[in-house]
């Protein structure tokens, strides 16, 4: 698409937007004067669907009126509550229903996966991560290495961007896998890098890892609900994610996990077991011996937190209605328009550190202000004062995420015009 630098052009795009009807299905934050804010922070916390309250109230009312009987009655009985999420969640990540489960939180799920899939030997004991990985993943990986009595200095491999660059080159990553593959037990990478917004090629990375005998897993915190994923077809071994960002399930919402069916249907390795991963047919007979459920559900530890799962039902209904293909098409236009306006209006006063090609990023654009940290932070604060919500990362980066479910092209235009005035 050939973009134009005018608000009339942005208005035309909004008018043509077939997904614009979804905006009204979300509650938009407002200023003290009652004006809707420009909310570009869905990569940190998604907005609340209007239908969320009804689902939470339903749980609250059933608890009040039926107490323990709520496990077995109502439109969403609590006993199988997580199962109401399964099919829609599977469609979002490109998986078979048996391969996904909503449970726990992201880092808990990551630990559960590494217990099963990081099985170091003397010859193959290394974990490959990205050098700027989100800290929680690094802490989890280091603690798993330490748990096995290994030295992180020897067991951890990190892939980095080249000097002066911000995105990891796929060729460099693949060359590293080929060079070190016979010593790598686990490749663990982000689907989308949280700081730069770079999208990693799950298919190519998984194929390279498997060719070298490695287990391949992904942290999809910034990819799920953002990019079209095909985890089953890509043969990814496992993946984990949170649901409070692009999946709009609210703060502390239930996380998710994918285990490829070749593992879930015939897994004989170790796992940390809990009673909710036990065969449903005999679970309440309270047997002494653990009989594992087939599929990803077999990694469950305990029954799901109902109040933090309810909002995800509301959000996944919207994803099912919109469809990931349509969301991705709009996302490429929205982020492309943000890229175009930022580059043309702000020039060398900022640096866009997110890859410029649409296929190499999601809906996030990371804008580095070419000023010192104090001045850059002041600009971000002034954006917030003007009702524009985006994310700040030290020392001088603003992460901007125009989300296709609820953001508009005119919001992109107004954001860039405000940033230009402040810079």
N, C-alpha and C positions, 0 to 999 in steps of 0.2 A: 504493500500500500504506500502511496505517495502522501506523506503527511503535510499539513499546512499549519503555519504558526498563526492561528487566529482562533478566537473563542467561538466564532460562528462555525468554524470547521468542527470544533469539539462538540458543539451543540448538535450538528448534523449526525455525528457518530453516535451520540446518545440517543437521538431520535430513531436511528436505524438499529439500535441494539436490541436483539431479540431476547436477551437475558435481563433487560432492565426491570421487568416485572418482579424479579426476585429481591430487588433492593427493599421494596416495601414489606418484605417478609422478615426484615431484621429491625431491631431497635437501634437507632442511630444515636450516639452520644451528642449532647448539645452543650452549647456555651451557657453562661449564666443568663444571657439575653434570650435563650430559647432557640438560637440558630444552630442548625445541624453542623457538627464539626466535620472537617475532612479527615477521615480516619484511614490512614495508610499503615496501620500497625497490626494487620492480621497475621503477620509472621511472628508476632509475639503472643497475641491473644485475639482470637476471632470474635466477631460481634455475636450478640445473642439473638437467635431466631425467636420470633414472636411466639411460636408454638411451644417454646421451652417451658414457659410457666405452667401451661396446662398439664404437661407431662409430669412436672415436679409436684404440682398440686394433686395430681391423681395419686401419686405414691404417698404423699402426706395424708390425704383423706382416707385411703385404704388402710394405712397404718393406724390412723385414729379410730376408724370404725370397725375394722376387722382384725387388727393386730396380727397375730401369727398366721391367721388364715390367709393373709395377703400373699403368702408364698404360693398359694394354689388357686387364687380366685382373681377376678377382674380381667380387663382386656390385656394387661401385661403382668401376669403373675410373676413373683420375684424368683421363684425357683429356677425357671429357665430364662431369666431376664436377658442375660447376655446373648441368648440365641436370637432375640429380636433384632440384633445388630448384624448378625453374621453375613447374610446374603448381600445386603447393601454394602457392607464393608469389603466383602470379597470383590464386588464389582469396582469399587474405587481403586483397589490395589492390583487388579488383574489376577485374581486367584480363584481357586475352587473353594467353596464354602468350608470344606473340611480342613483347609490350610490356614484359616484365620481364626483368631479368637480375641475378644475384647477382655482385657484383664490388667490389673495392677497399674503401674506407671512405667514410663519408658525405661529408666535405668534399672528398675527391678527386673523387667523383662529381659533387658540386655544381660544382666547377671545370670538369669535362668538359662538363657541361650548359651552363654559361654561355659556354664557348668557342663552342658551337654556337648557342645561343638568345639570347644577349645580343649583338645586332648594332646598336650605336648609330649613329644618323645625326644630322645637325645639327638636324633638327626633332624627332626622337624618340630621346632618349638617356638618359632617367631610369630609375632602378630604385626601385620602391616596396617598402619593407620595414616591419616593425613596429618601433617605437622601442626596445622591450625585447627584441629578438631575441637568441638565444643568440650569445655573442661570436664563435664560429667562423664563423657565417654572416656576421656583420658584417665580419669580417676578409676573408673570401673576396670579398664584394661590393665592398668598398673596393679590394681589390687588382685586381679585374677592371676597375673604373672607372679606376684608375690605369694599368693595362695599355693601355687605349685612349686614354691621354693626356688624360683628362677631369678636371675639378675636382669632387671629391666634394661640395663645398658647393653646386654647381649640379646635379649629376647624381643626388644621393640625396634621396629623399623618404621621410619617416617618418610613419607613422600612430600616434597615441598615444591612450591612454585619456583621458577628460576629467579635469579637475582633481578630486581627491578620489575618483576611481574607479580600478579596477585592470584591468578588462576593456575591450577596444576595442569600441565599439558598431558593429554591422554597418552601421547606417545612416550613421554617420560615415565608415566605410571606403568604402562605395559612393559617397557624395557626393564623396569625394576622388578616386576613380577617374573619376567623370564629369567633374569639374572639370579634372583634370590628364591625362586619358587620352590625348589626342592628343600628349602629350610623353613618355609612359611607354613605354619599350621592354620592360621586364620587371617583372612583379609577382611577388615572391618572399615567401611568407608561411609560417608554421608551420601544420601541421595541428592541433597542440595546442601552446599556448604553454608553454614549459618551467617558468616561474616560477609563473604563476597557474593553470595547468591549463585555461585557456580553449580550447575547441574552435572553430576557424574553419570557416565554411560553405564548403567547397570548391566546391560546385555553384554557389552564388550568386555567389561571387567570380570564378570562372572565366567565367561567363556575362557578368558586367559587364566583365571585362577584355577578352574577345574582342569584345564589342560596341564597344569603344573601340580595337580594333586592337592590343591588348597581348598579349605572350606571358605565360602564367601557369604558374608552377612552385611546388611546395610542398616544404618540409622536413618529412618525416613521422616524424622520430626519436621523438616522443612520441605519435604517432597510430597507427603500424603495429602491429597486434596488440592495440590498445587500442580503436579505433573501427572499426565496419564502414565500409569505404571502397569507392567505386565510381568509380575513376579513369577508366576507359574511358568510362562513360556520362556522367560529368561533363565530358568533353572536355578534361581537364587536359593541358597540353602536356608537362610532365615532372615527375617527383618523385624525391626521393632519401631514403634512410633508413639507419639503422644497425640491427643485429639483436641487440644485446646487452642491450637494455632489455626490452620486453614480449615480444620474440621469443626470449629465453632462450638465445642462442647463445654466451654467454660473452664474457669481456673481449677486446676487439680483434677481435671476430668480423667476418666478411665483411659488407660493406654491400650495399645494393640500389638499383636504379634502374628507373624507369618512363619510357618514351617512348611517347607515343600513336602508334598504328599509322599515322596519317596522315602522321606525320613519319618513322617508322621504315621505312616501305615506299617512301618517295619523298623522301629528304632530300638536298638538293643544296648545303647550306651547308657551312661549315667544320667540321672536327672534329680533335681530336688523335688520330691513328691509331696503332694498335699491331697486332702480328701476330695477336692473338687475335680481333680484329674483322674479320679477313680471311675471305673465303669458305672454308668448311670443305673444300670439294671440291678446292681447289688450295693450301691453306695450307702443306702440307708439300712442295710443289714449289718453295717459296721464290722466288716471282716478284718482280721488281723493282717492279711496279706494284701498288698496293693495290686490291683488289676487295672492297668492303664487304659484310658480312653484312646481310641484311635484319633489321629490327626493332632492339630495344634491344641485342641482342648485338653489333651493329655498332659500339657505343661501347666495347667492351672494349679494354683496352690489352695485357694479358698474361694468361697462364693463371692460374686461381684458386688461392689459398692453401688447400690441401686440409685442413690441420689446423684452420683457422679456419672452414671451410665444413661440416665433418662435424657439429658440434653443431647446426647449423641444420636438418639433416635430421631429427634426433631431435625437435626442438621443433615443426617444421612437421607432423610426424605427429600430435602432440597437438592442434594447432589443427584439423587436418582431422577428427580424431575428434570434438572438442567442437563445432566450428562457430562462426563468428563471431556468428551471431544469438543462440545460447544464451549465449555468453560476454558479449555486450552486455547481455542481459536481466539476468543475475546482477550484472554490473558496476553497472548502474543501481541495483539494490537495495543492494548493498554500500556504494557511495559515498553513496547516499541515507540509509542507516542511520548512517553516519559523520557525515554532515551533521546529521541529526536529533539525535543524541546530543551532538555538540559544541555545537550551538546551545543545546540545552535545558539542558545541564549547566554549561557554561562561560560562557554569556551574554556580557556585555560585557568579560569578562576576555581574550577573544580576538576576532579578526576573521577571518571566512572570506573570503578574497579571490578564491576560485574562484567562477565563476558558480553560482548556486543552482539553476538549471533544469537538469534531467538532460540535455537536448538540447544544452546549451552547454558540456559538459565531458566528459572521459573518466573514468577511474577514479582520478584524482588530486584530492585536496583540499589546498589550501594554506592553512595556519592561521597567521595572524600573531598572535604573542603581544604583548599590549599592555603590554610591559615594556621596559626598556632592553636593549641588545644583550648586555651581560654576563650579566644575569639570565636572558634568554631562552636564551642558549647553555648556561647551566648546566642549565636544564630539559631541553634536548635531551640533554645528556651523561648526565643521570640516567635518562632513558628508555633510553638505550643500556645503562647499567649494569644496568637491570632486564630486559634481554633484548628490548627493543623497538627494532627497527631501522627508522628512517625517515631522511629526508634533511634536512639543514640548509642554509639559504640566508641569507646576510647581508641585513639586520642582525638580523632576528627572525622568520624564517618557517620553519616545519616543513612539508615536503612529505610527505604521507602517501598512499600508493598501494596500496589493497587490490585485489590482482590476482585476477580471478575464477577463473583456472586453479588457484590453490593457496591462496588466503586464505579465512578463515572469518568468519562473523558474530560468533562468540564472541570472535575476536581483535579485531574492531572494538570490541566492548563493553569488553573488558579494557583496550585501549589508551586509550579515552576515560576510563575510571575511573582509570587511572594518571595520565594527564595532568591530570585534575581535581585529584587529590591533590597533585600537584607544583605546580600553579599556585596 
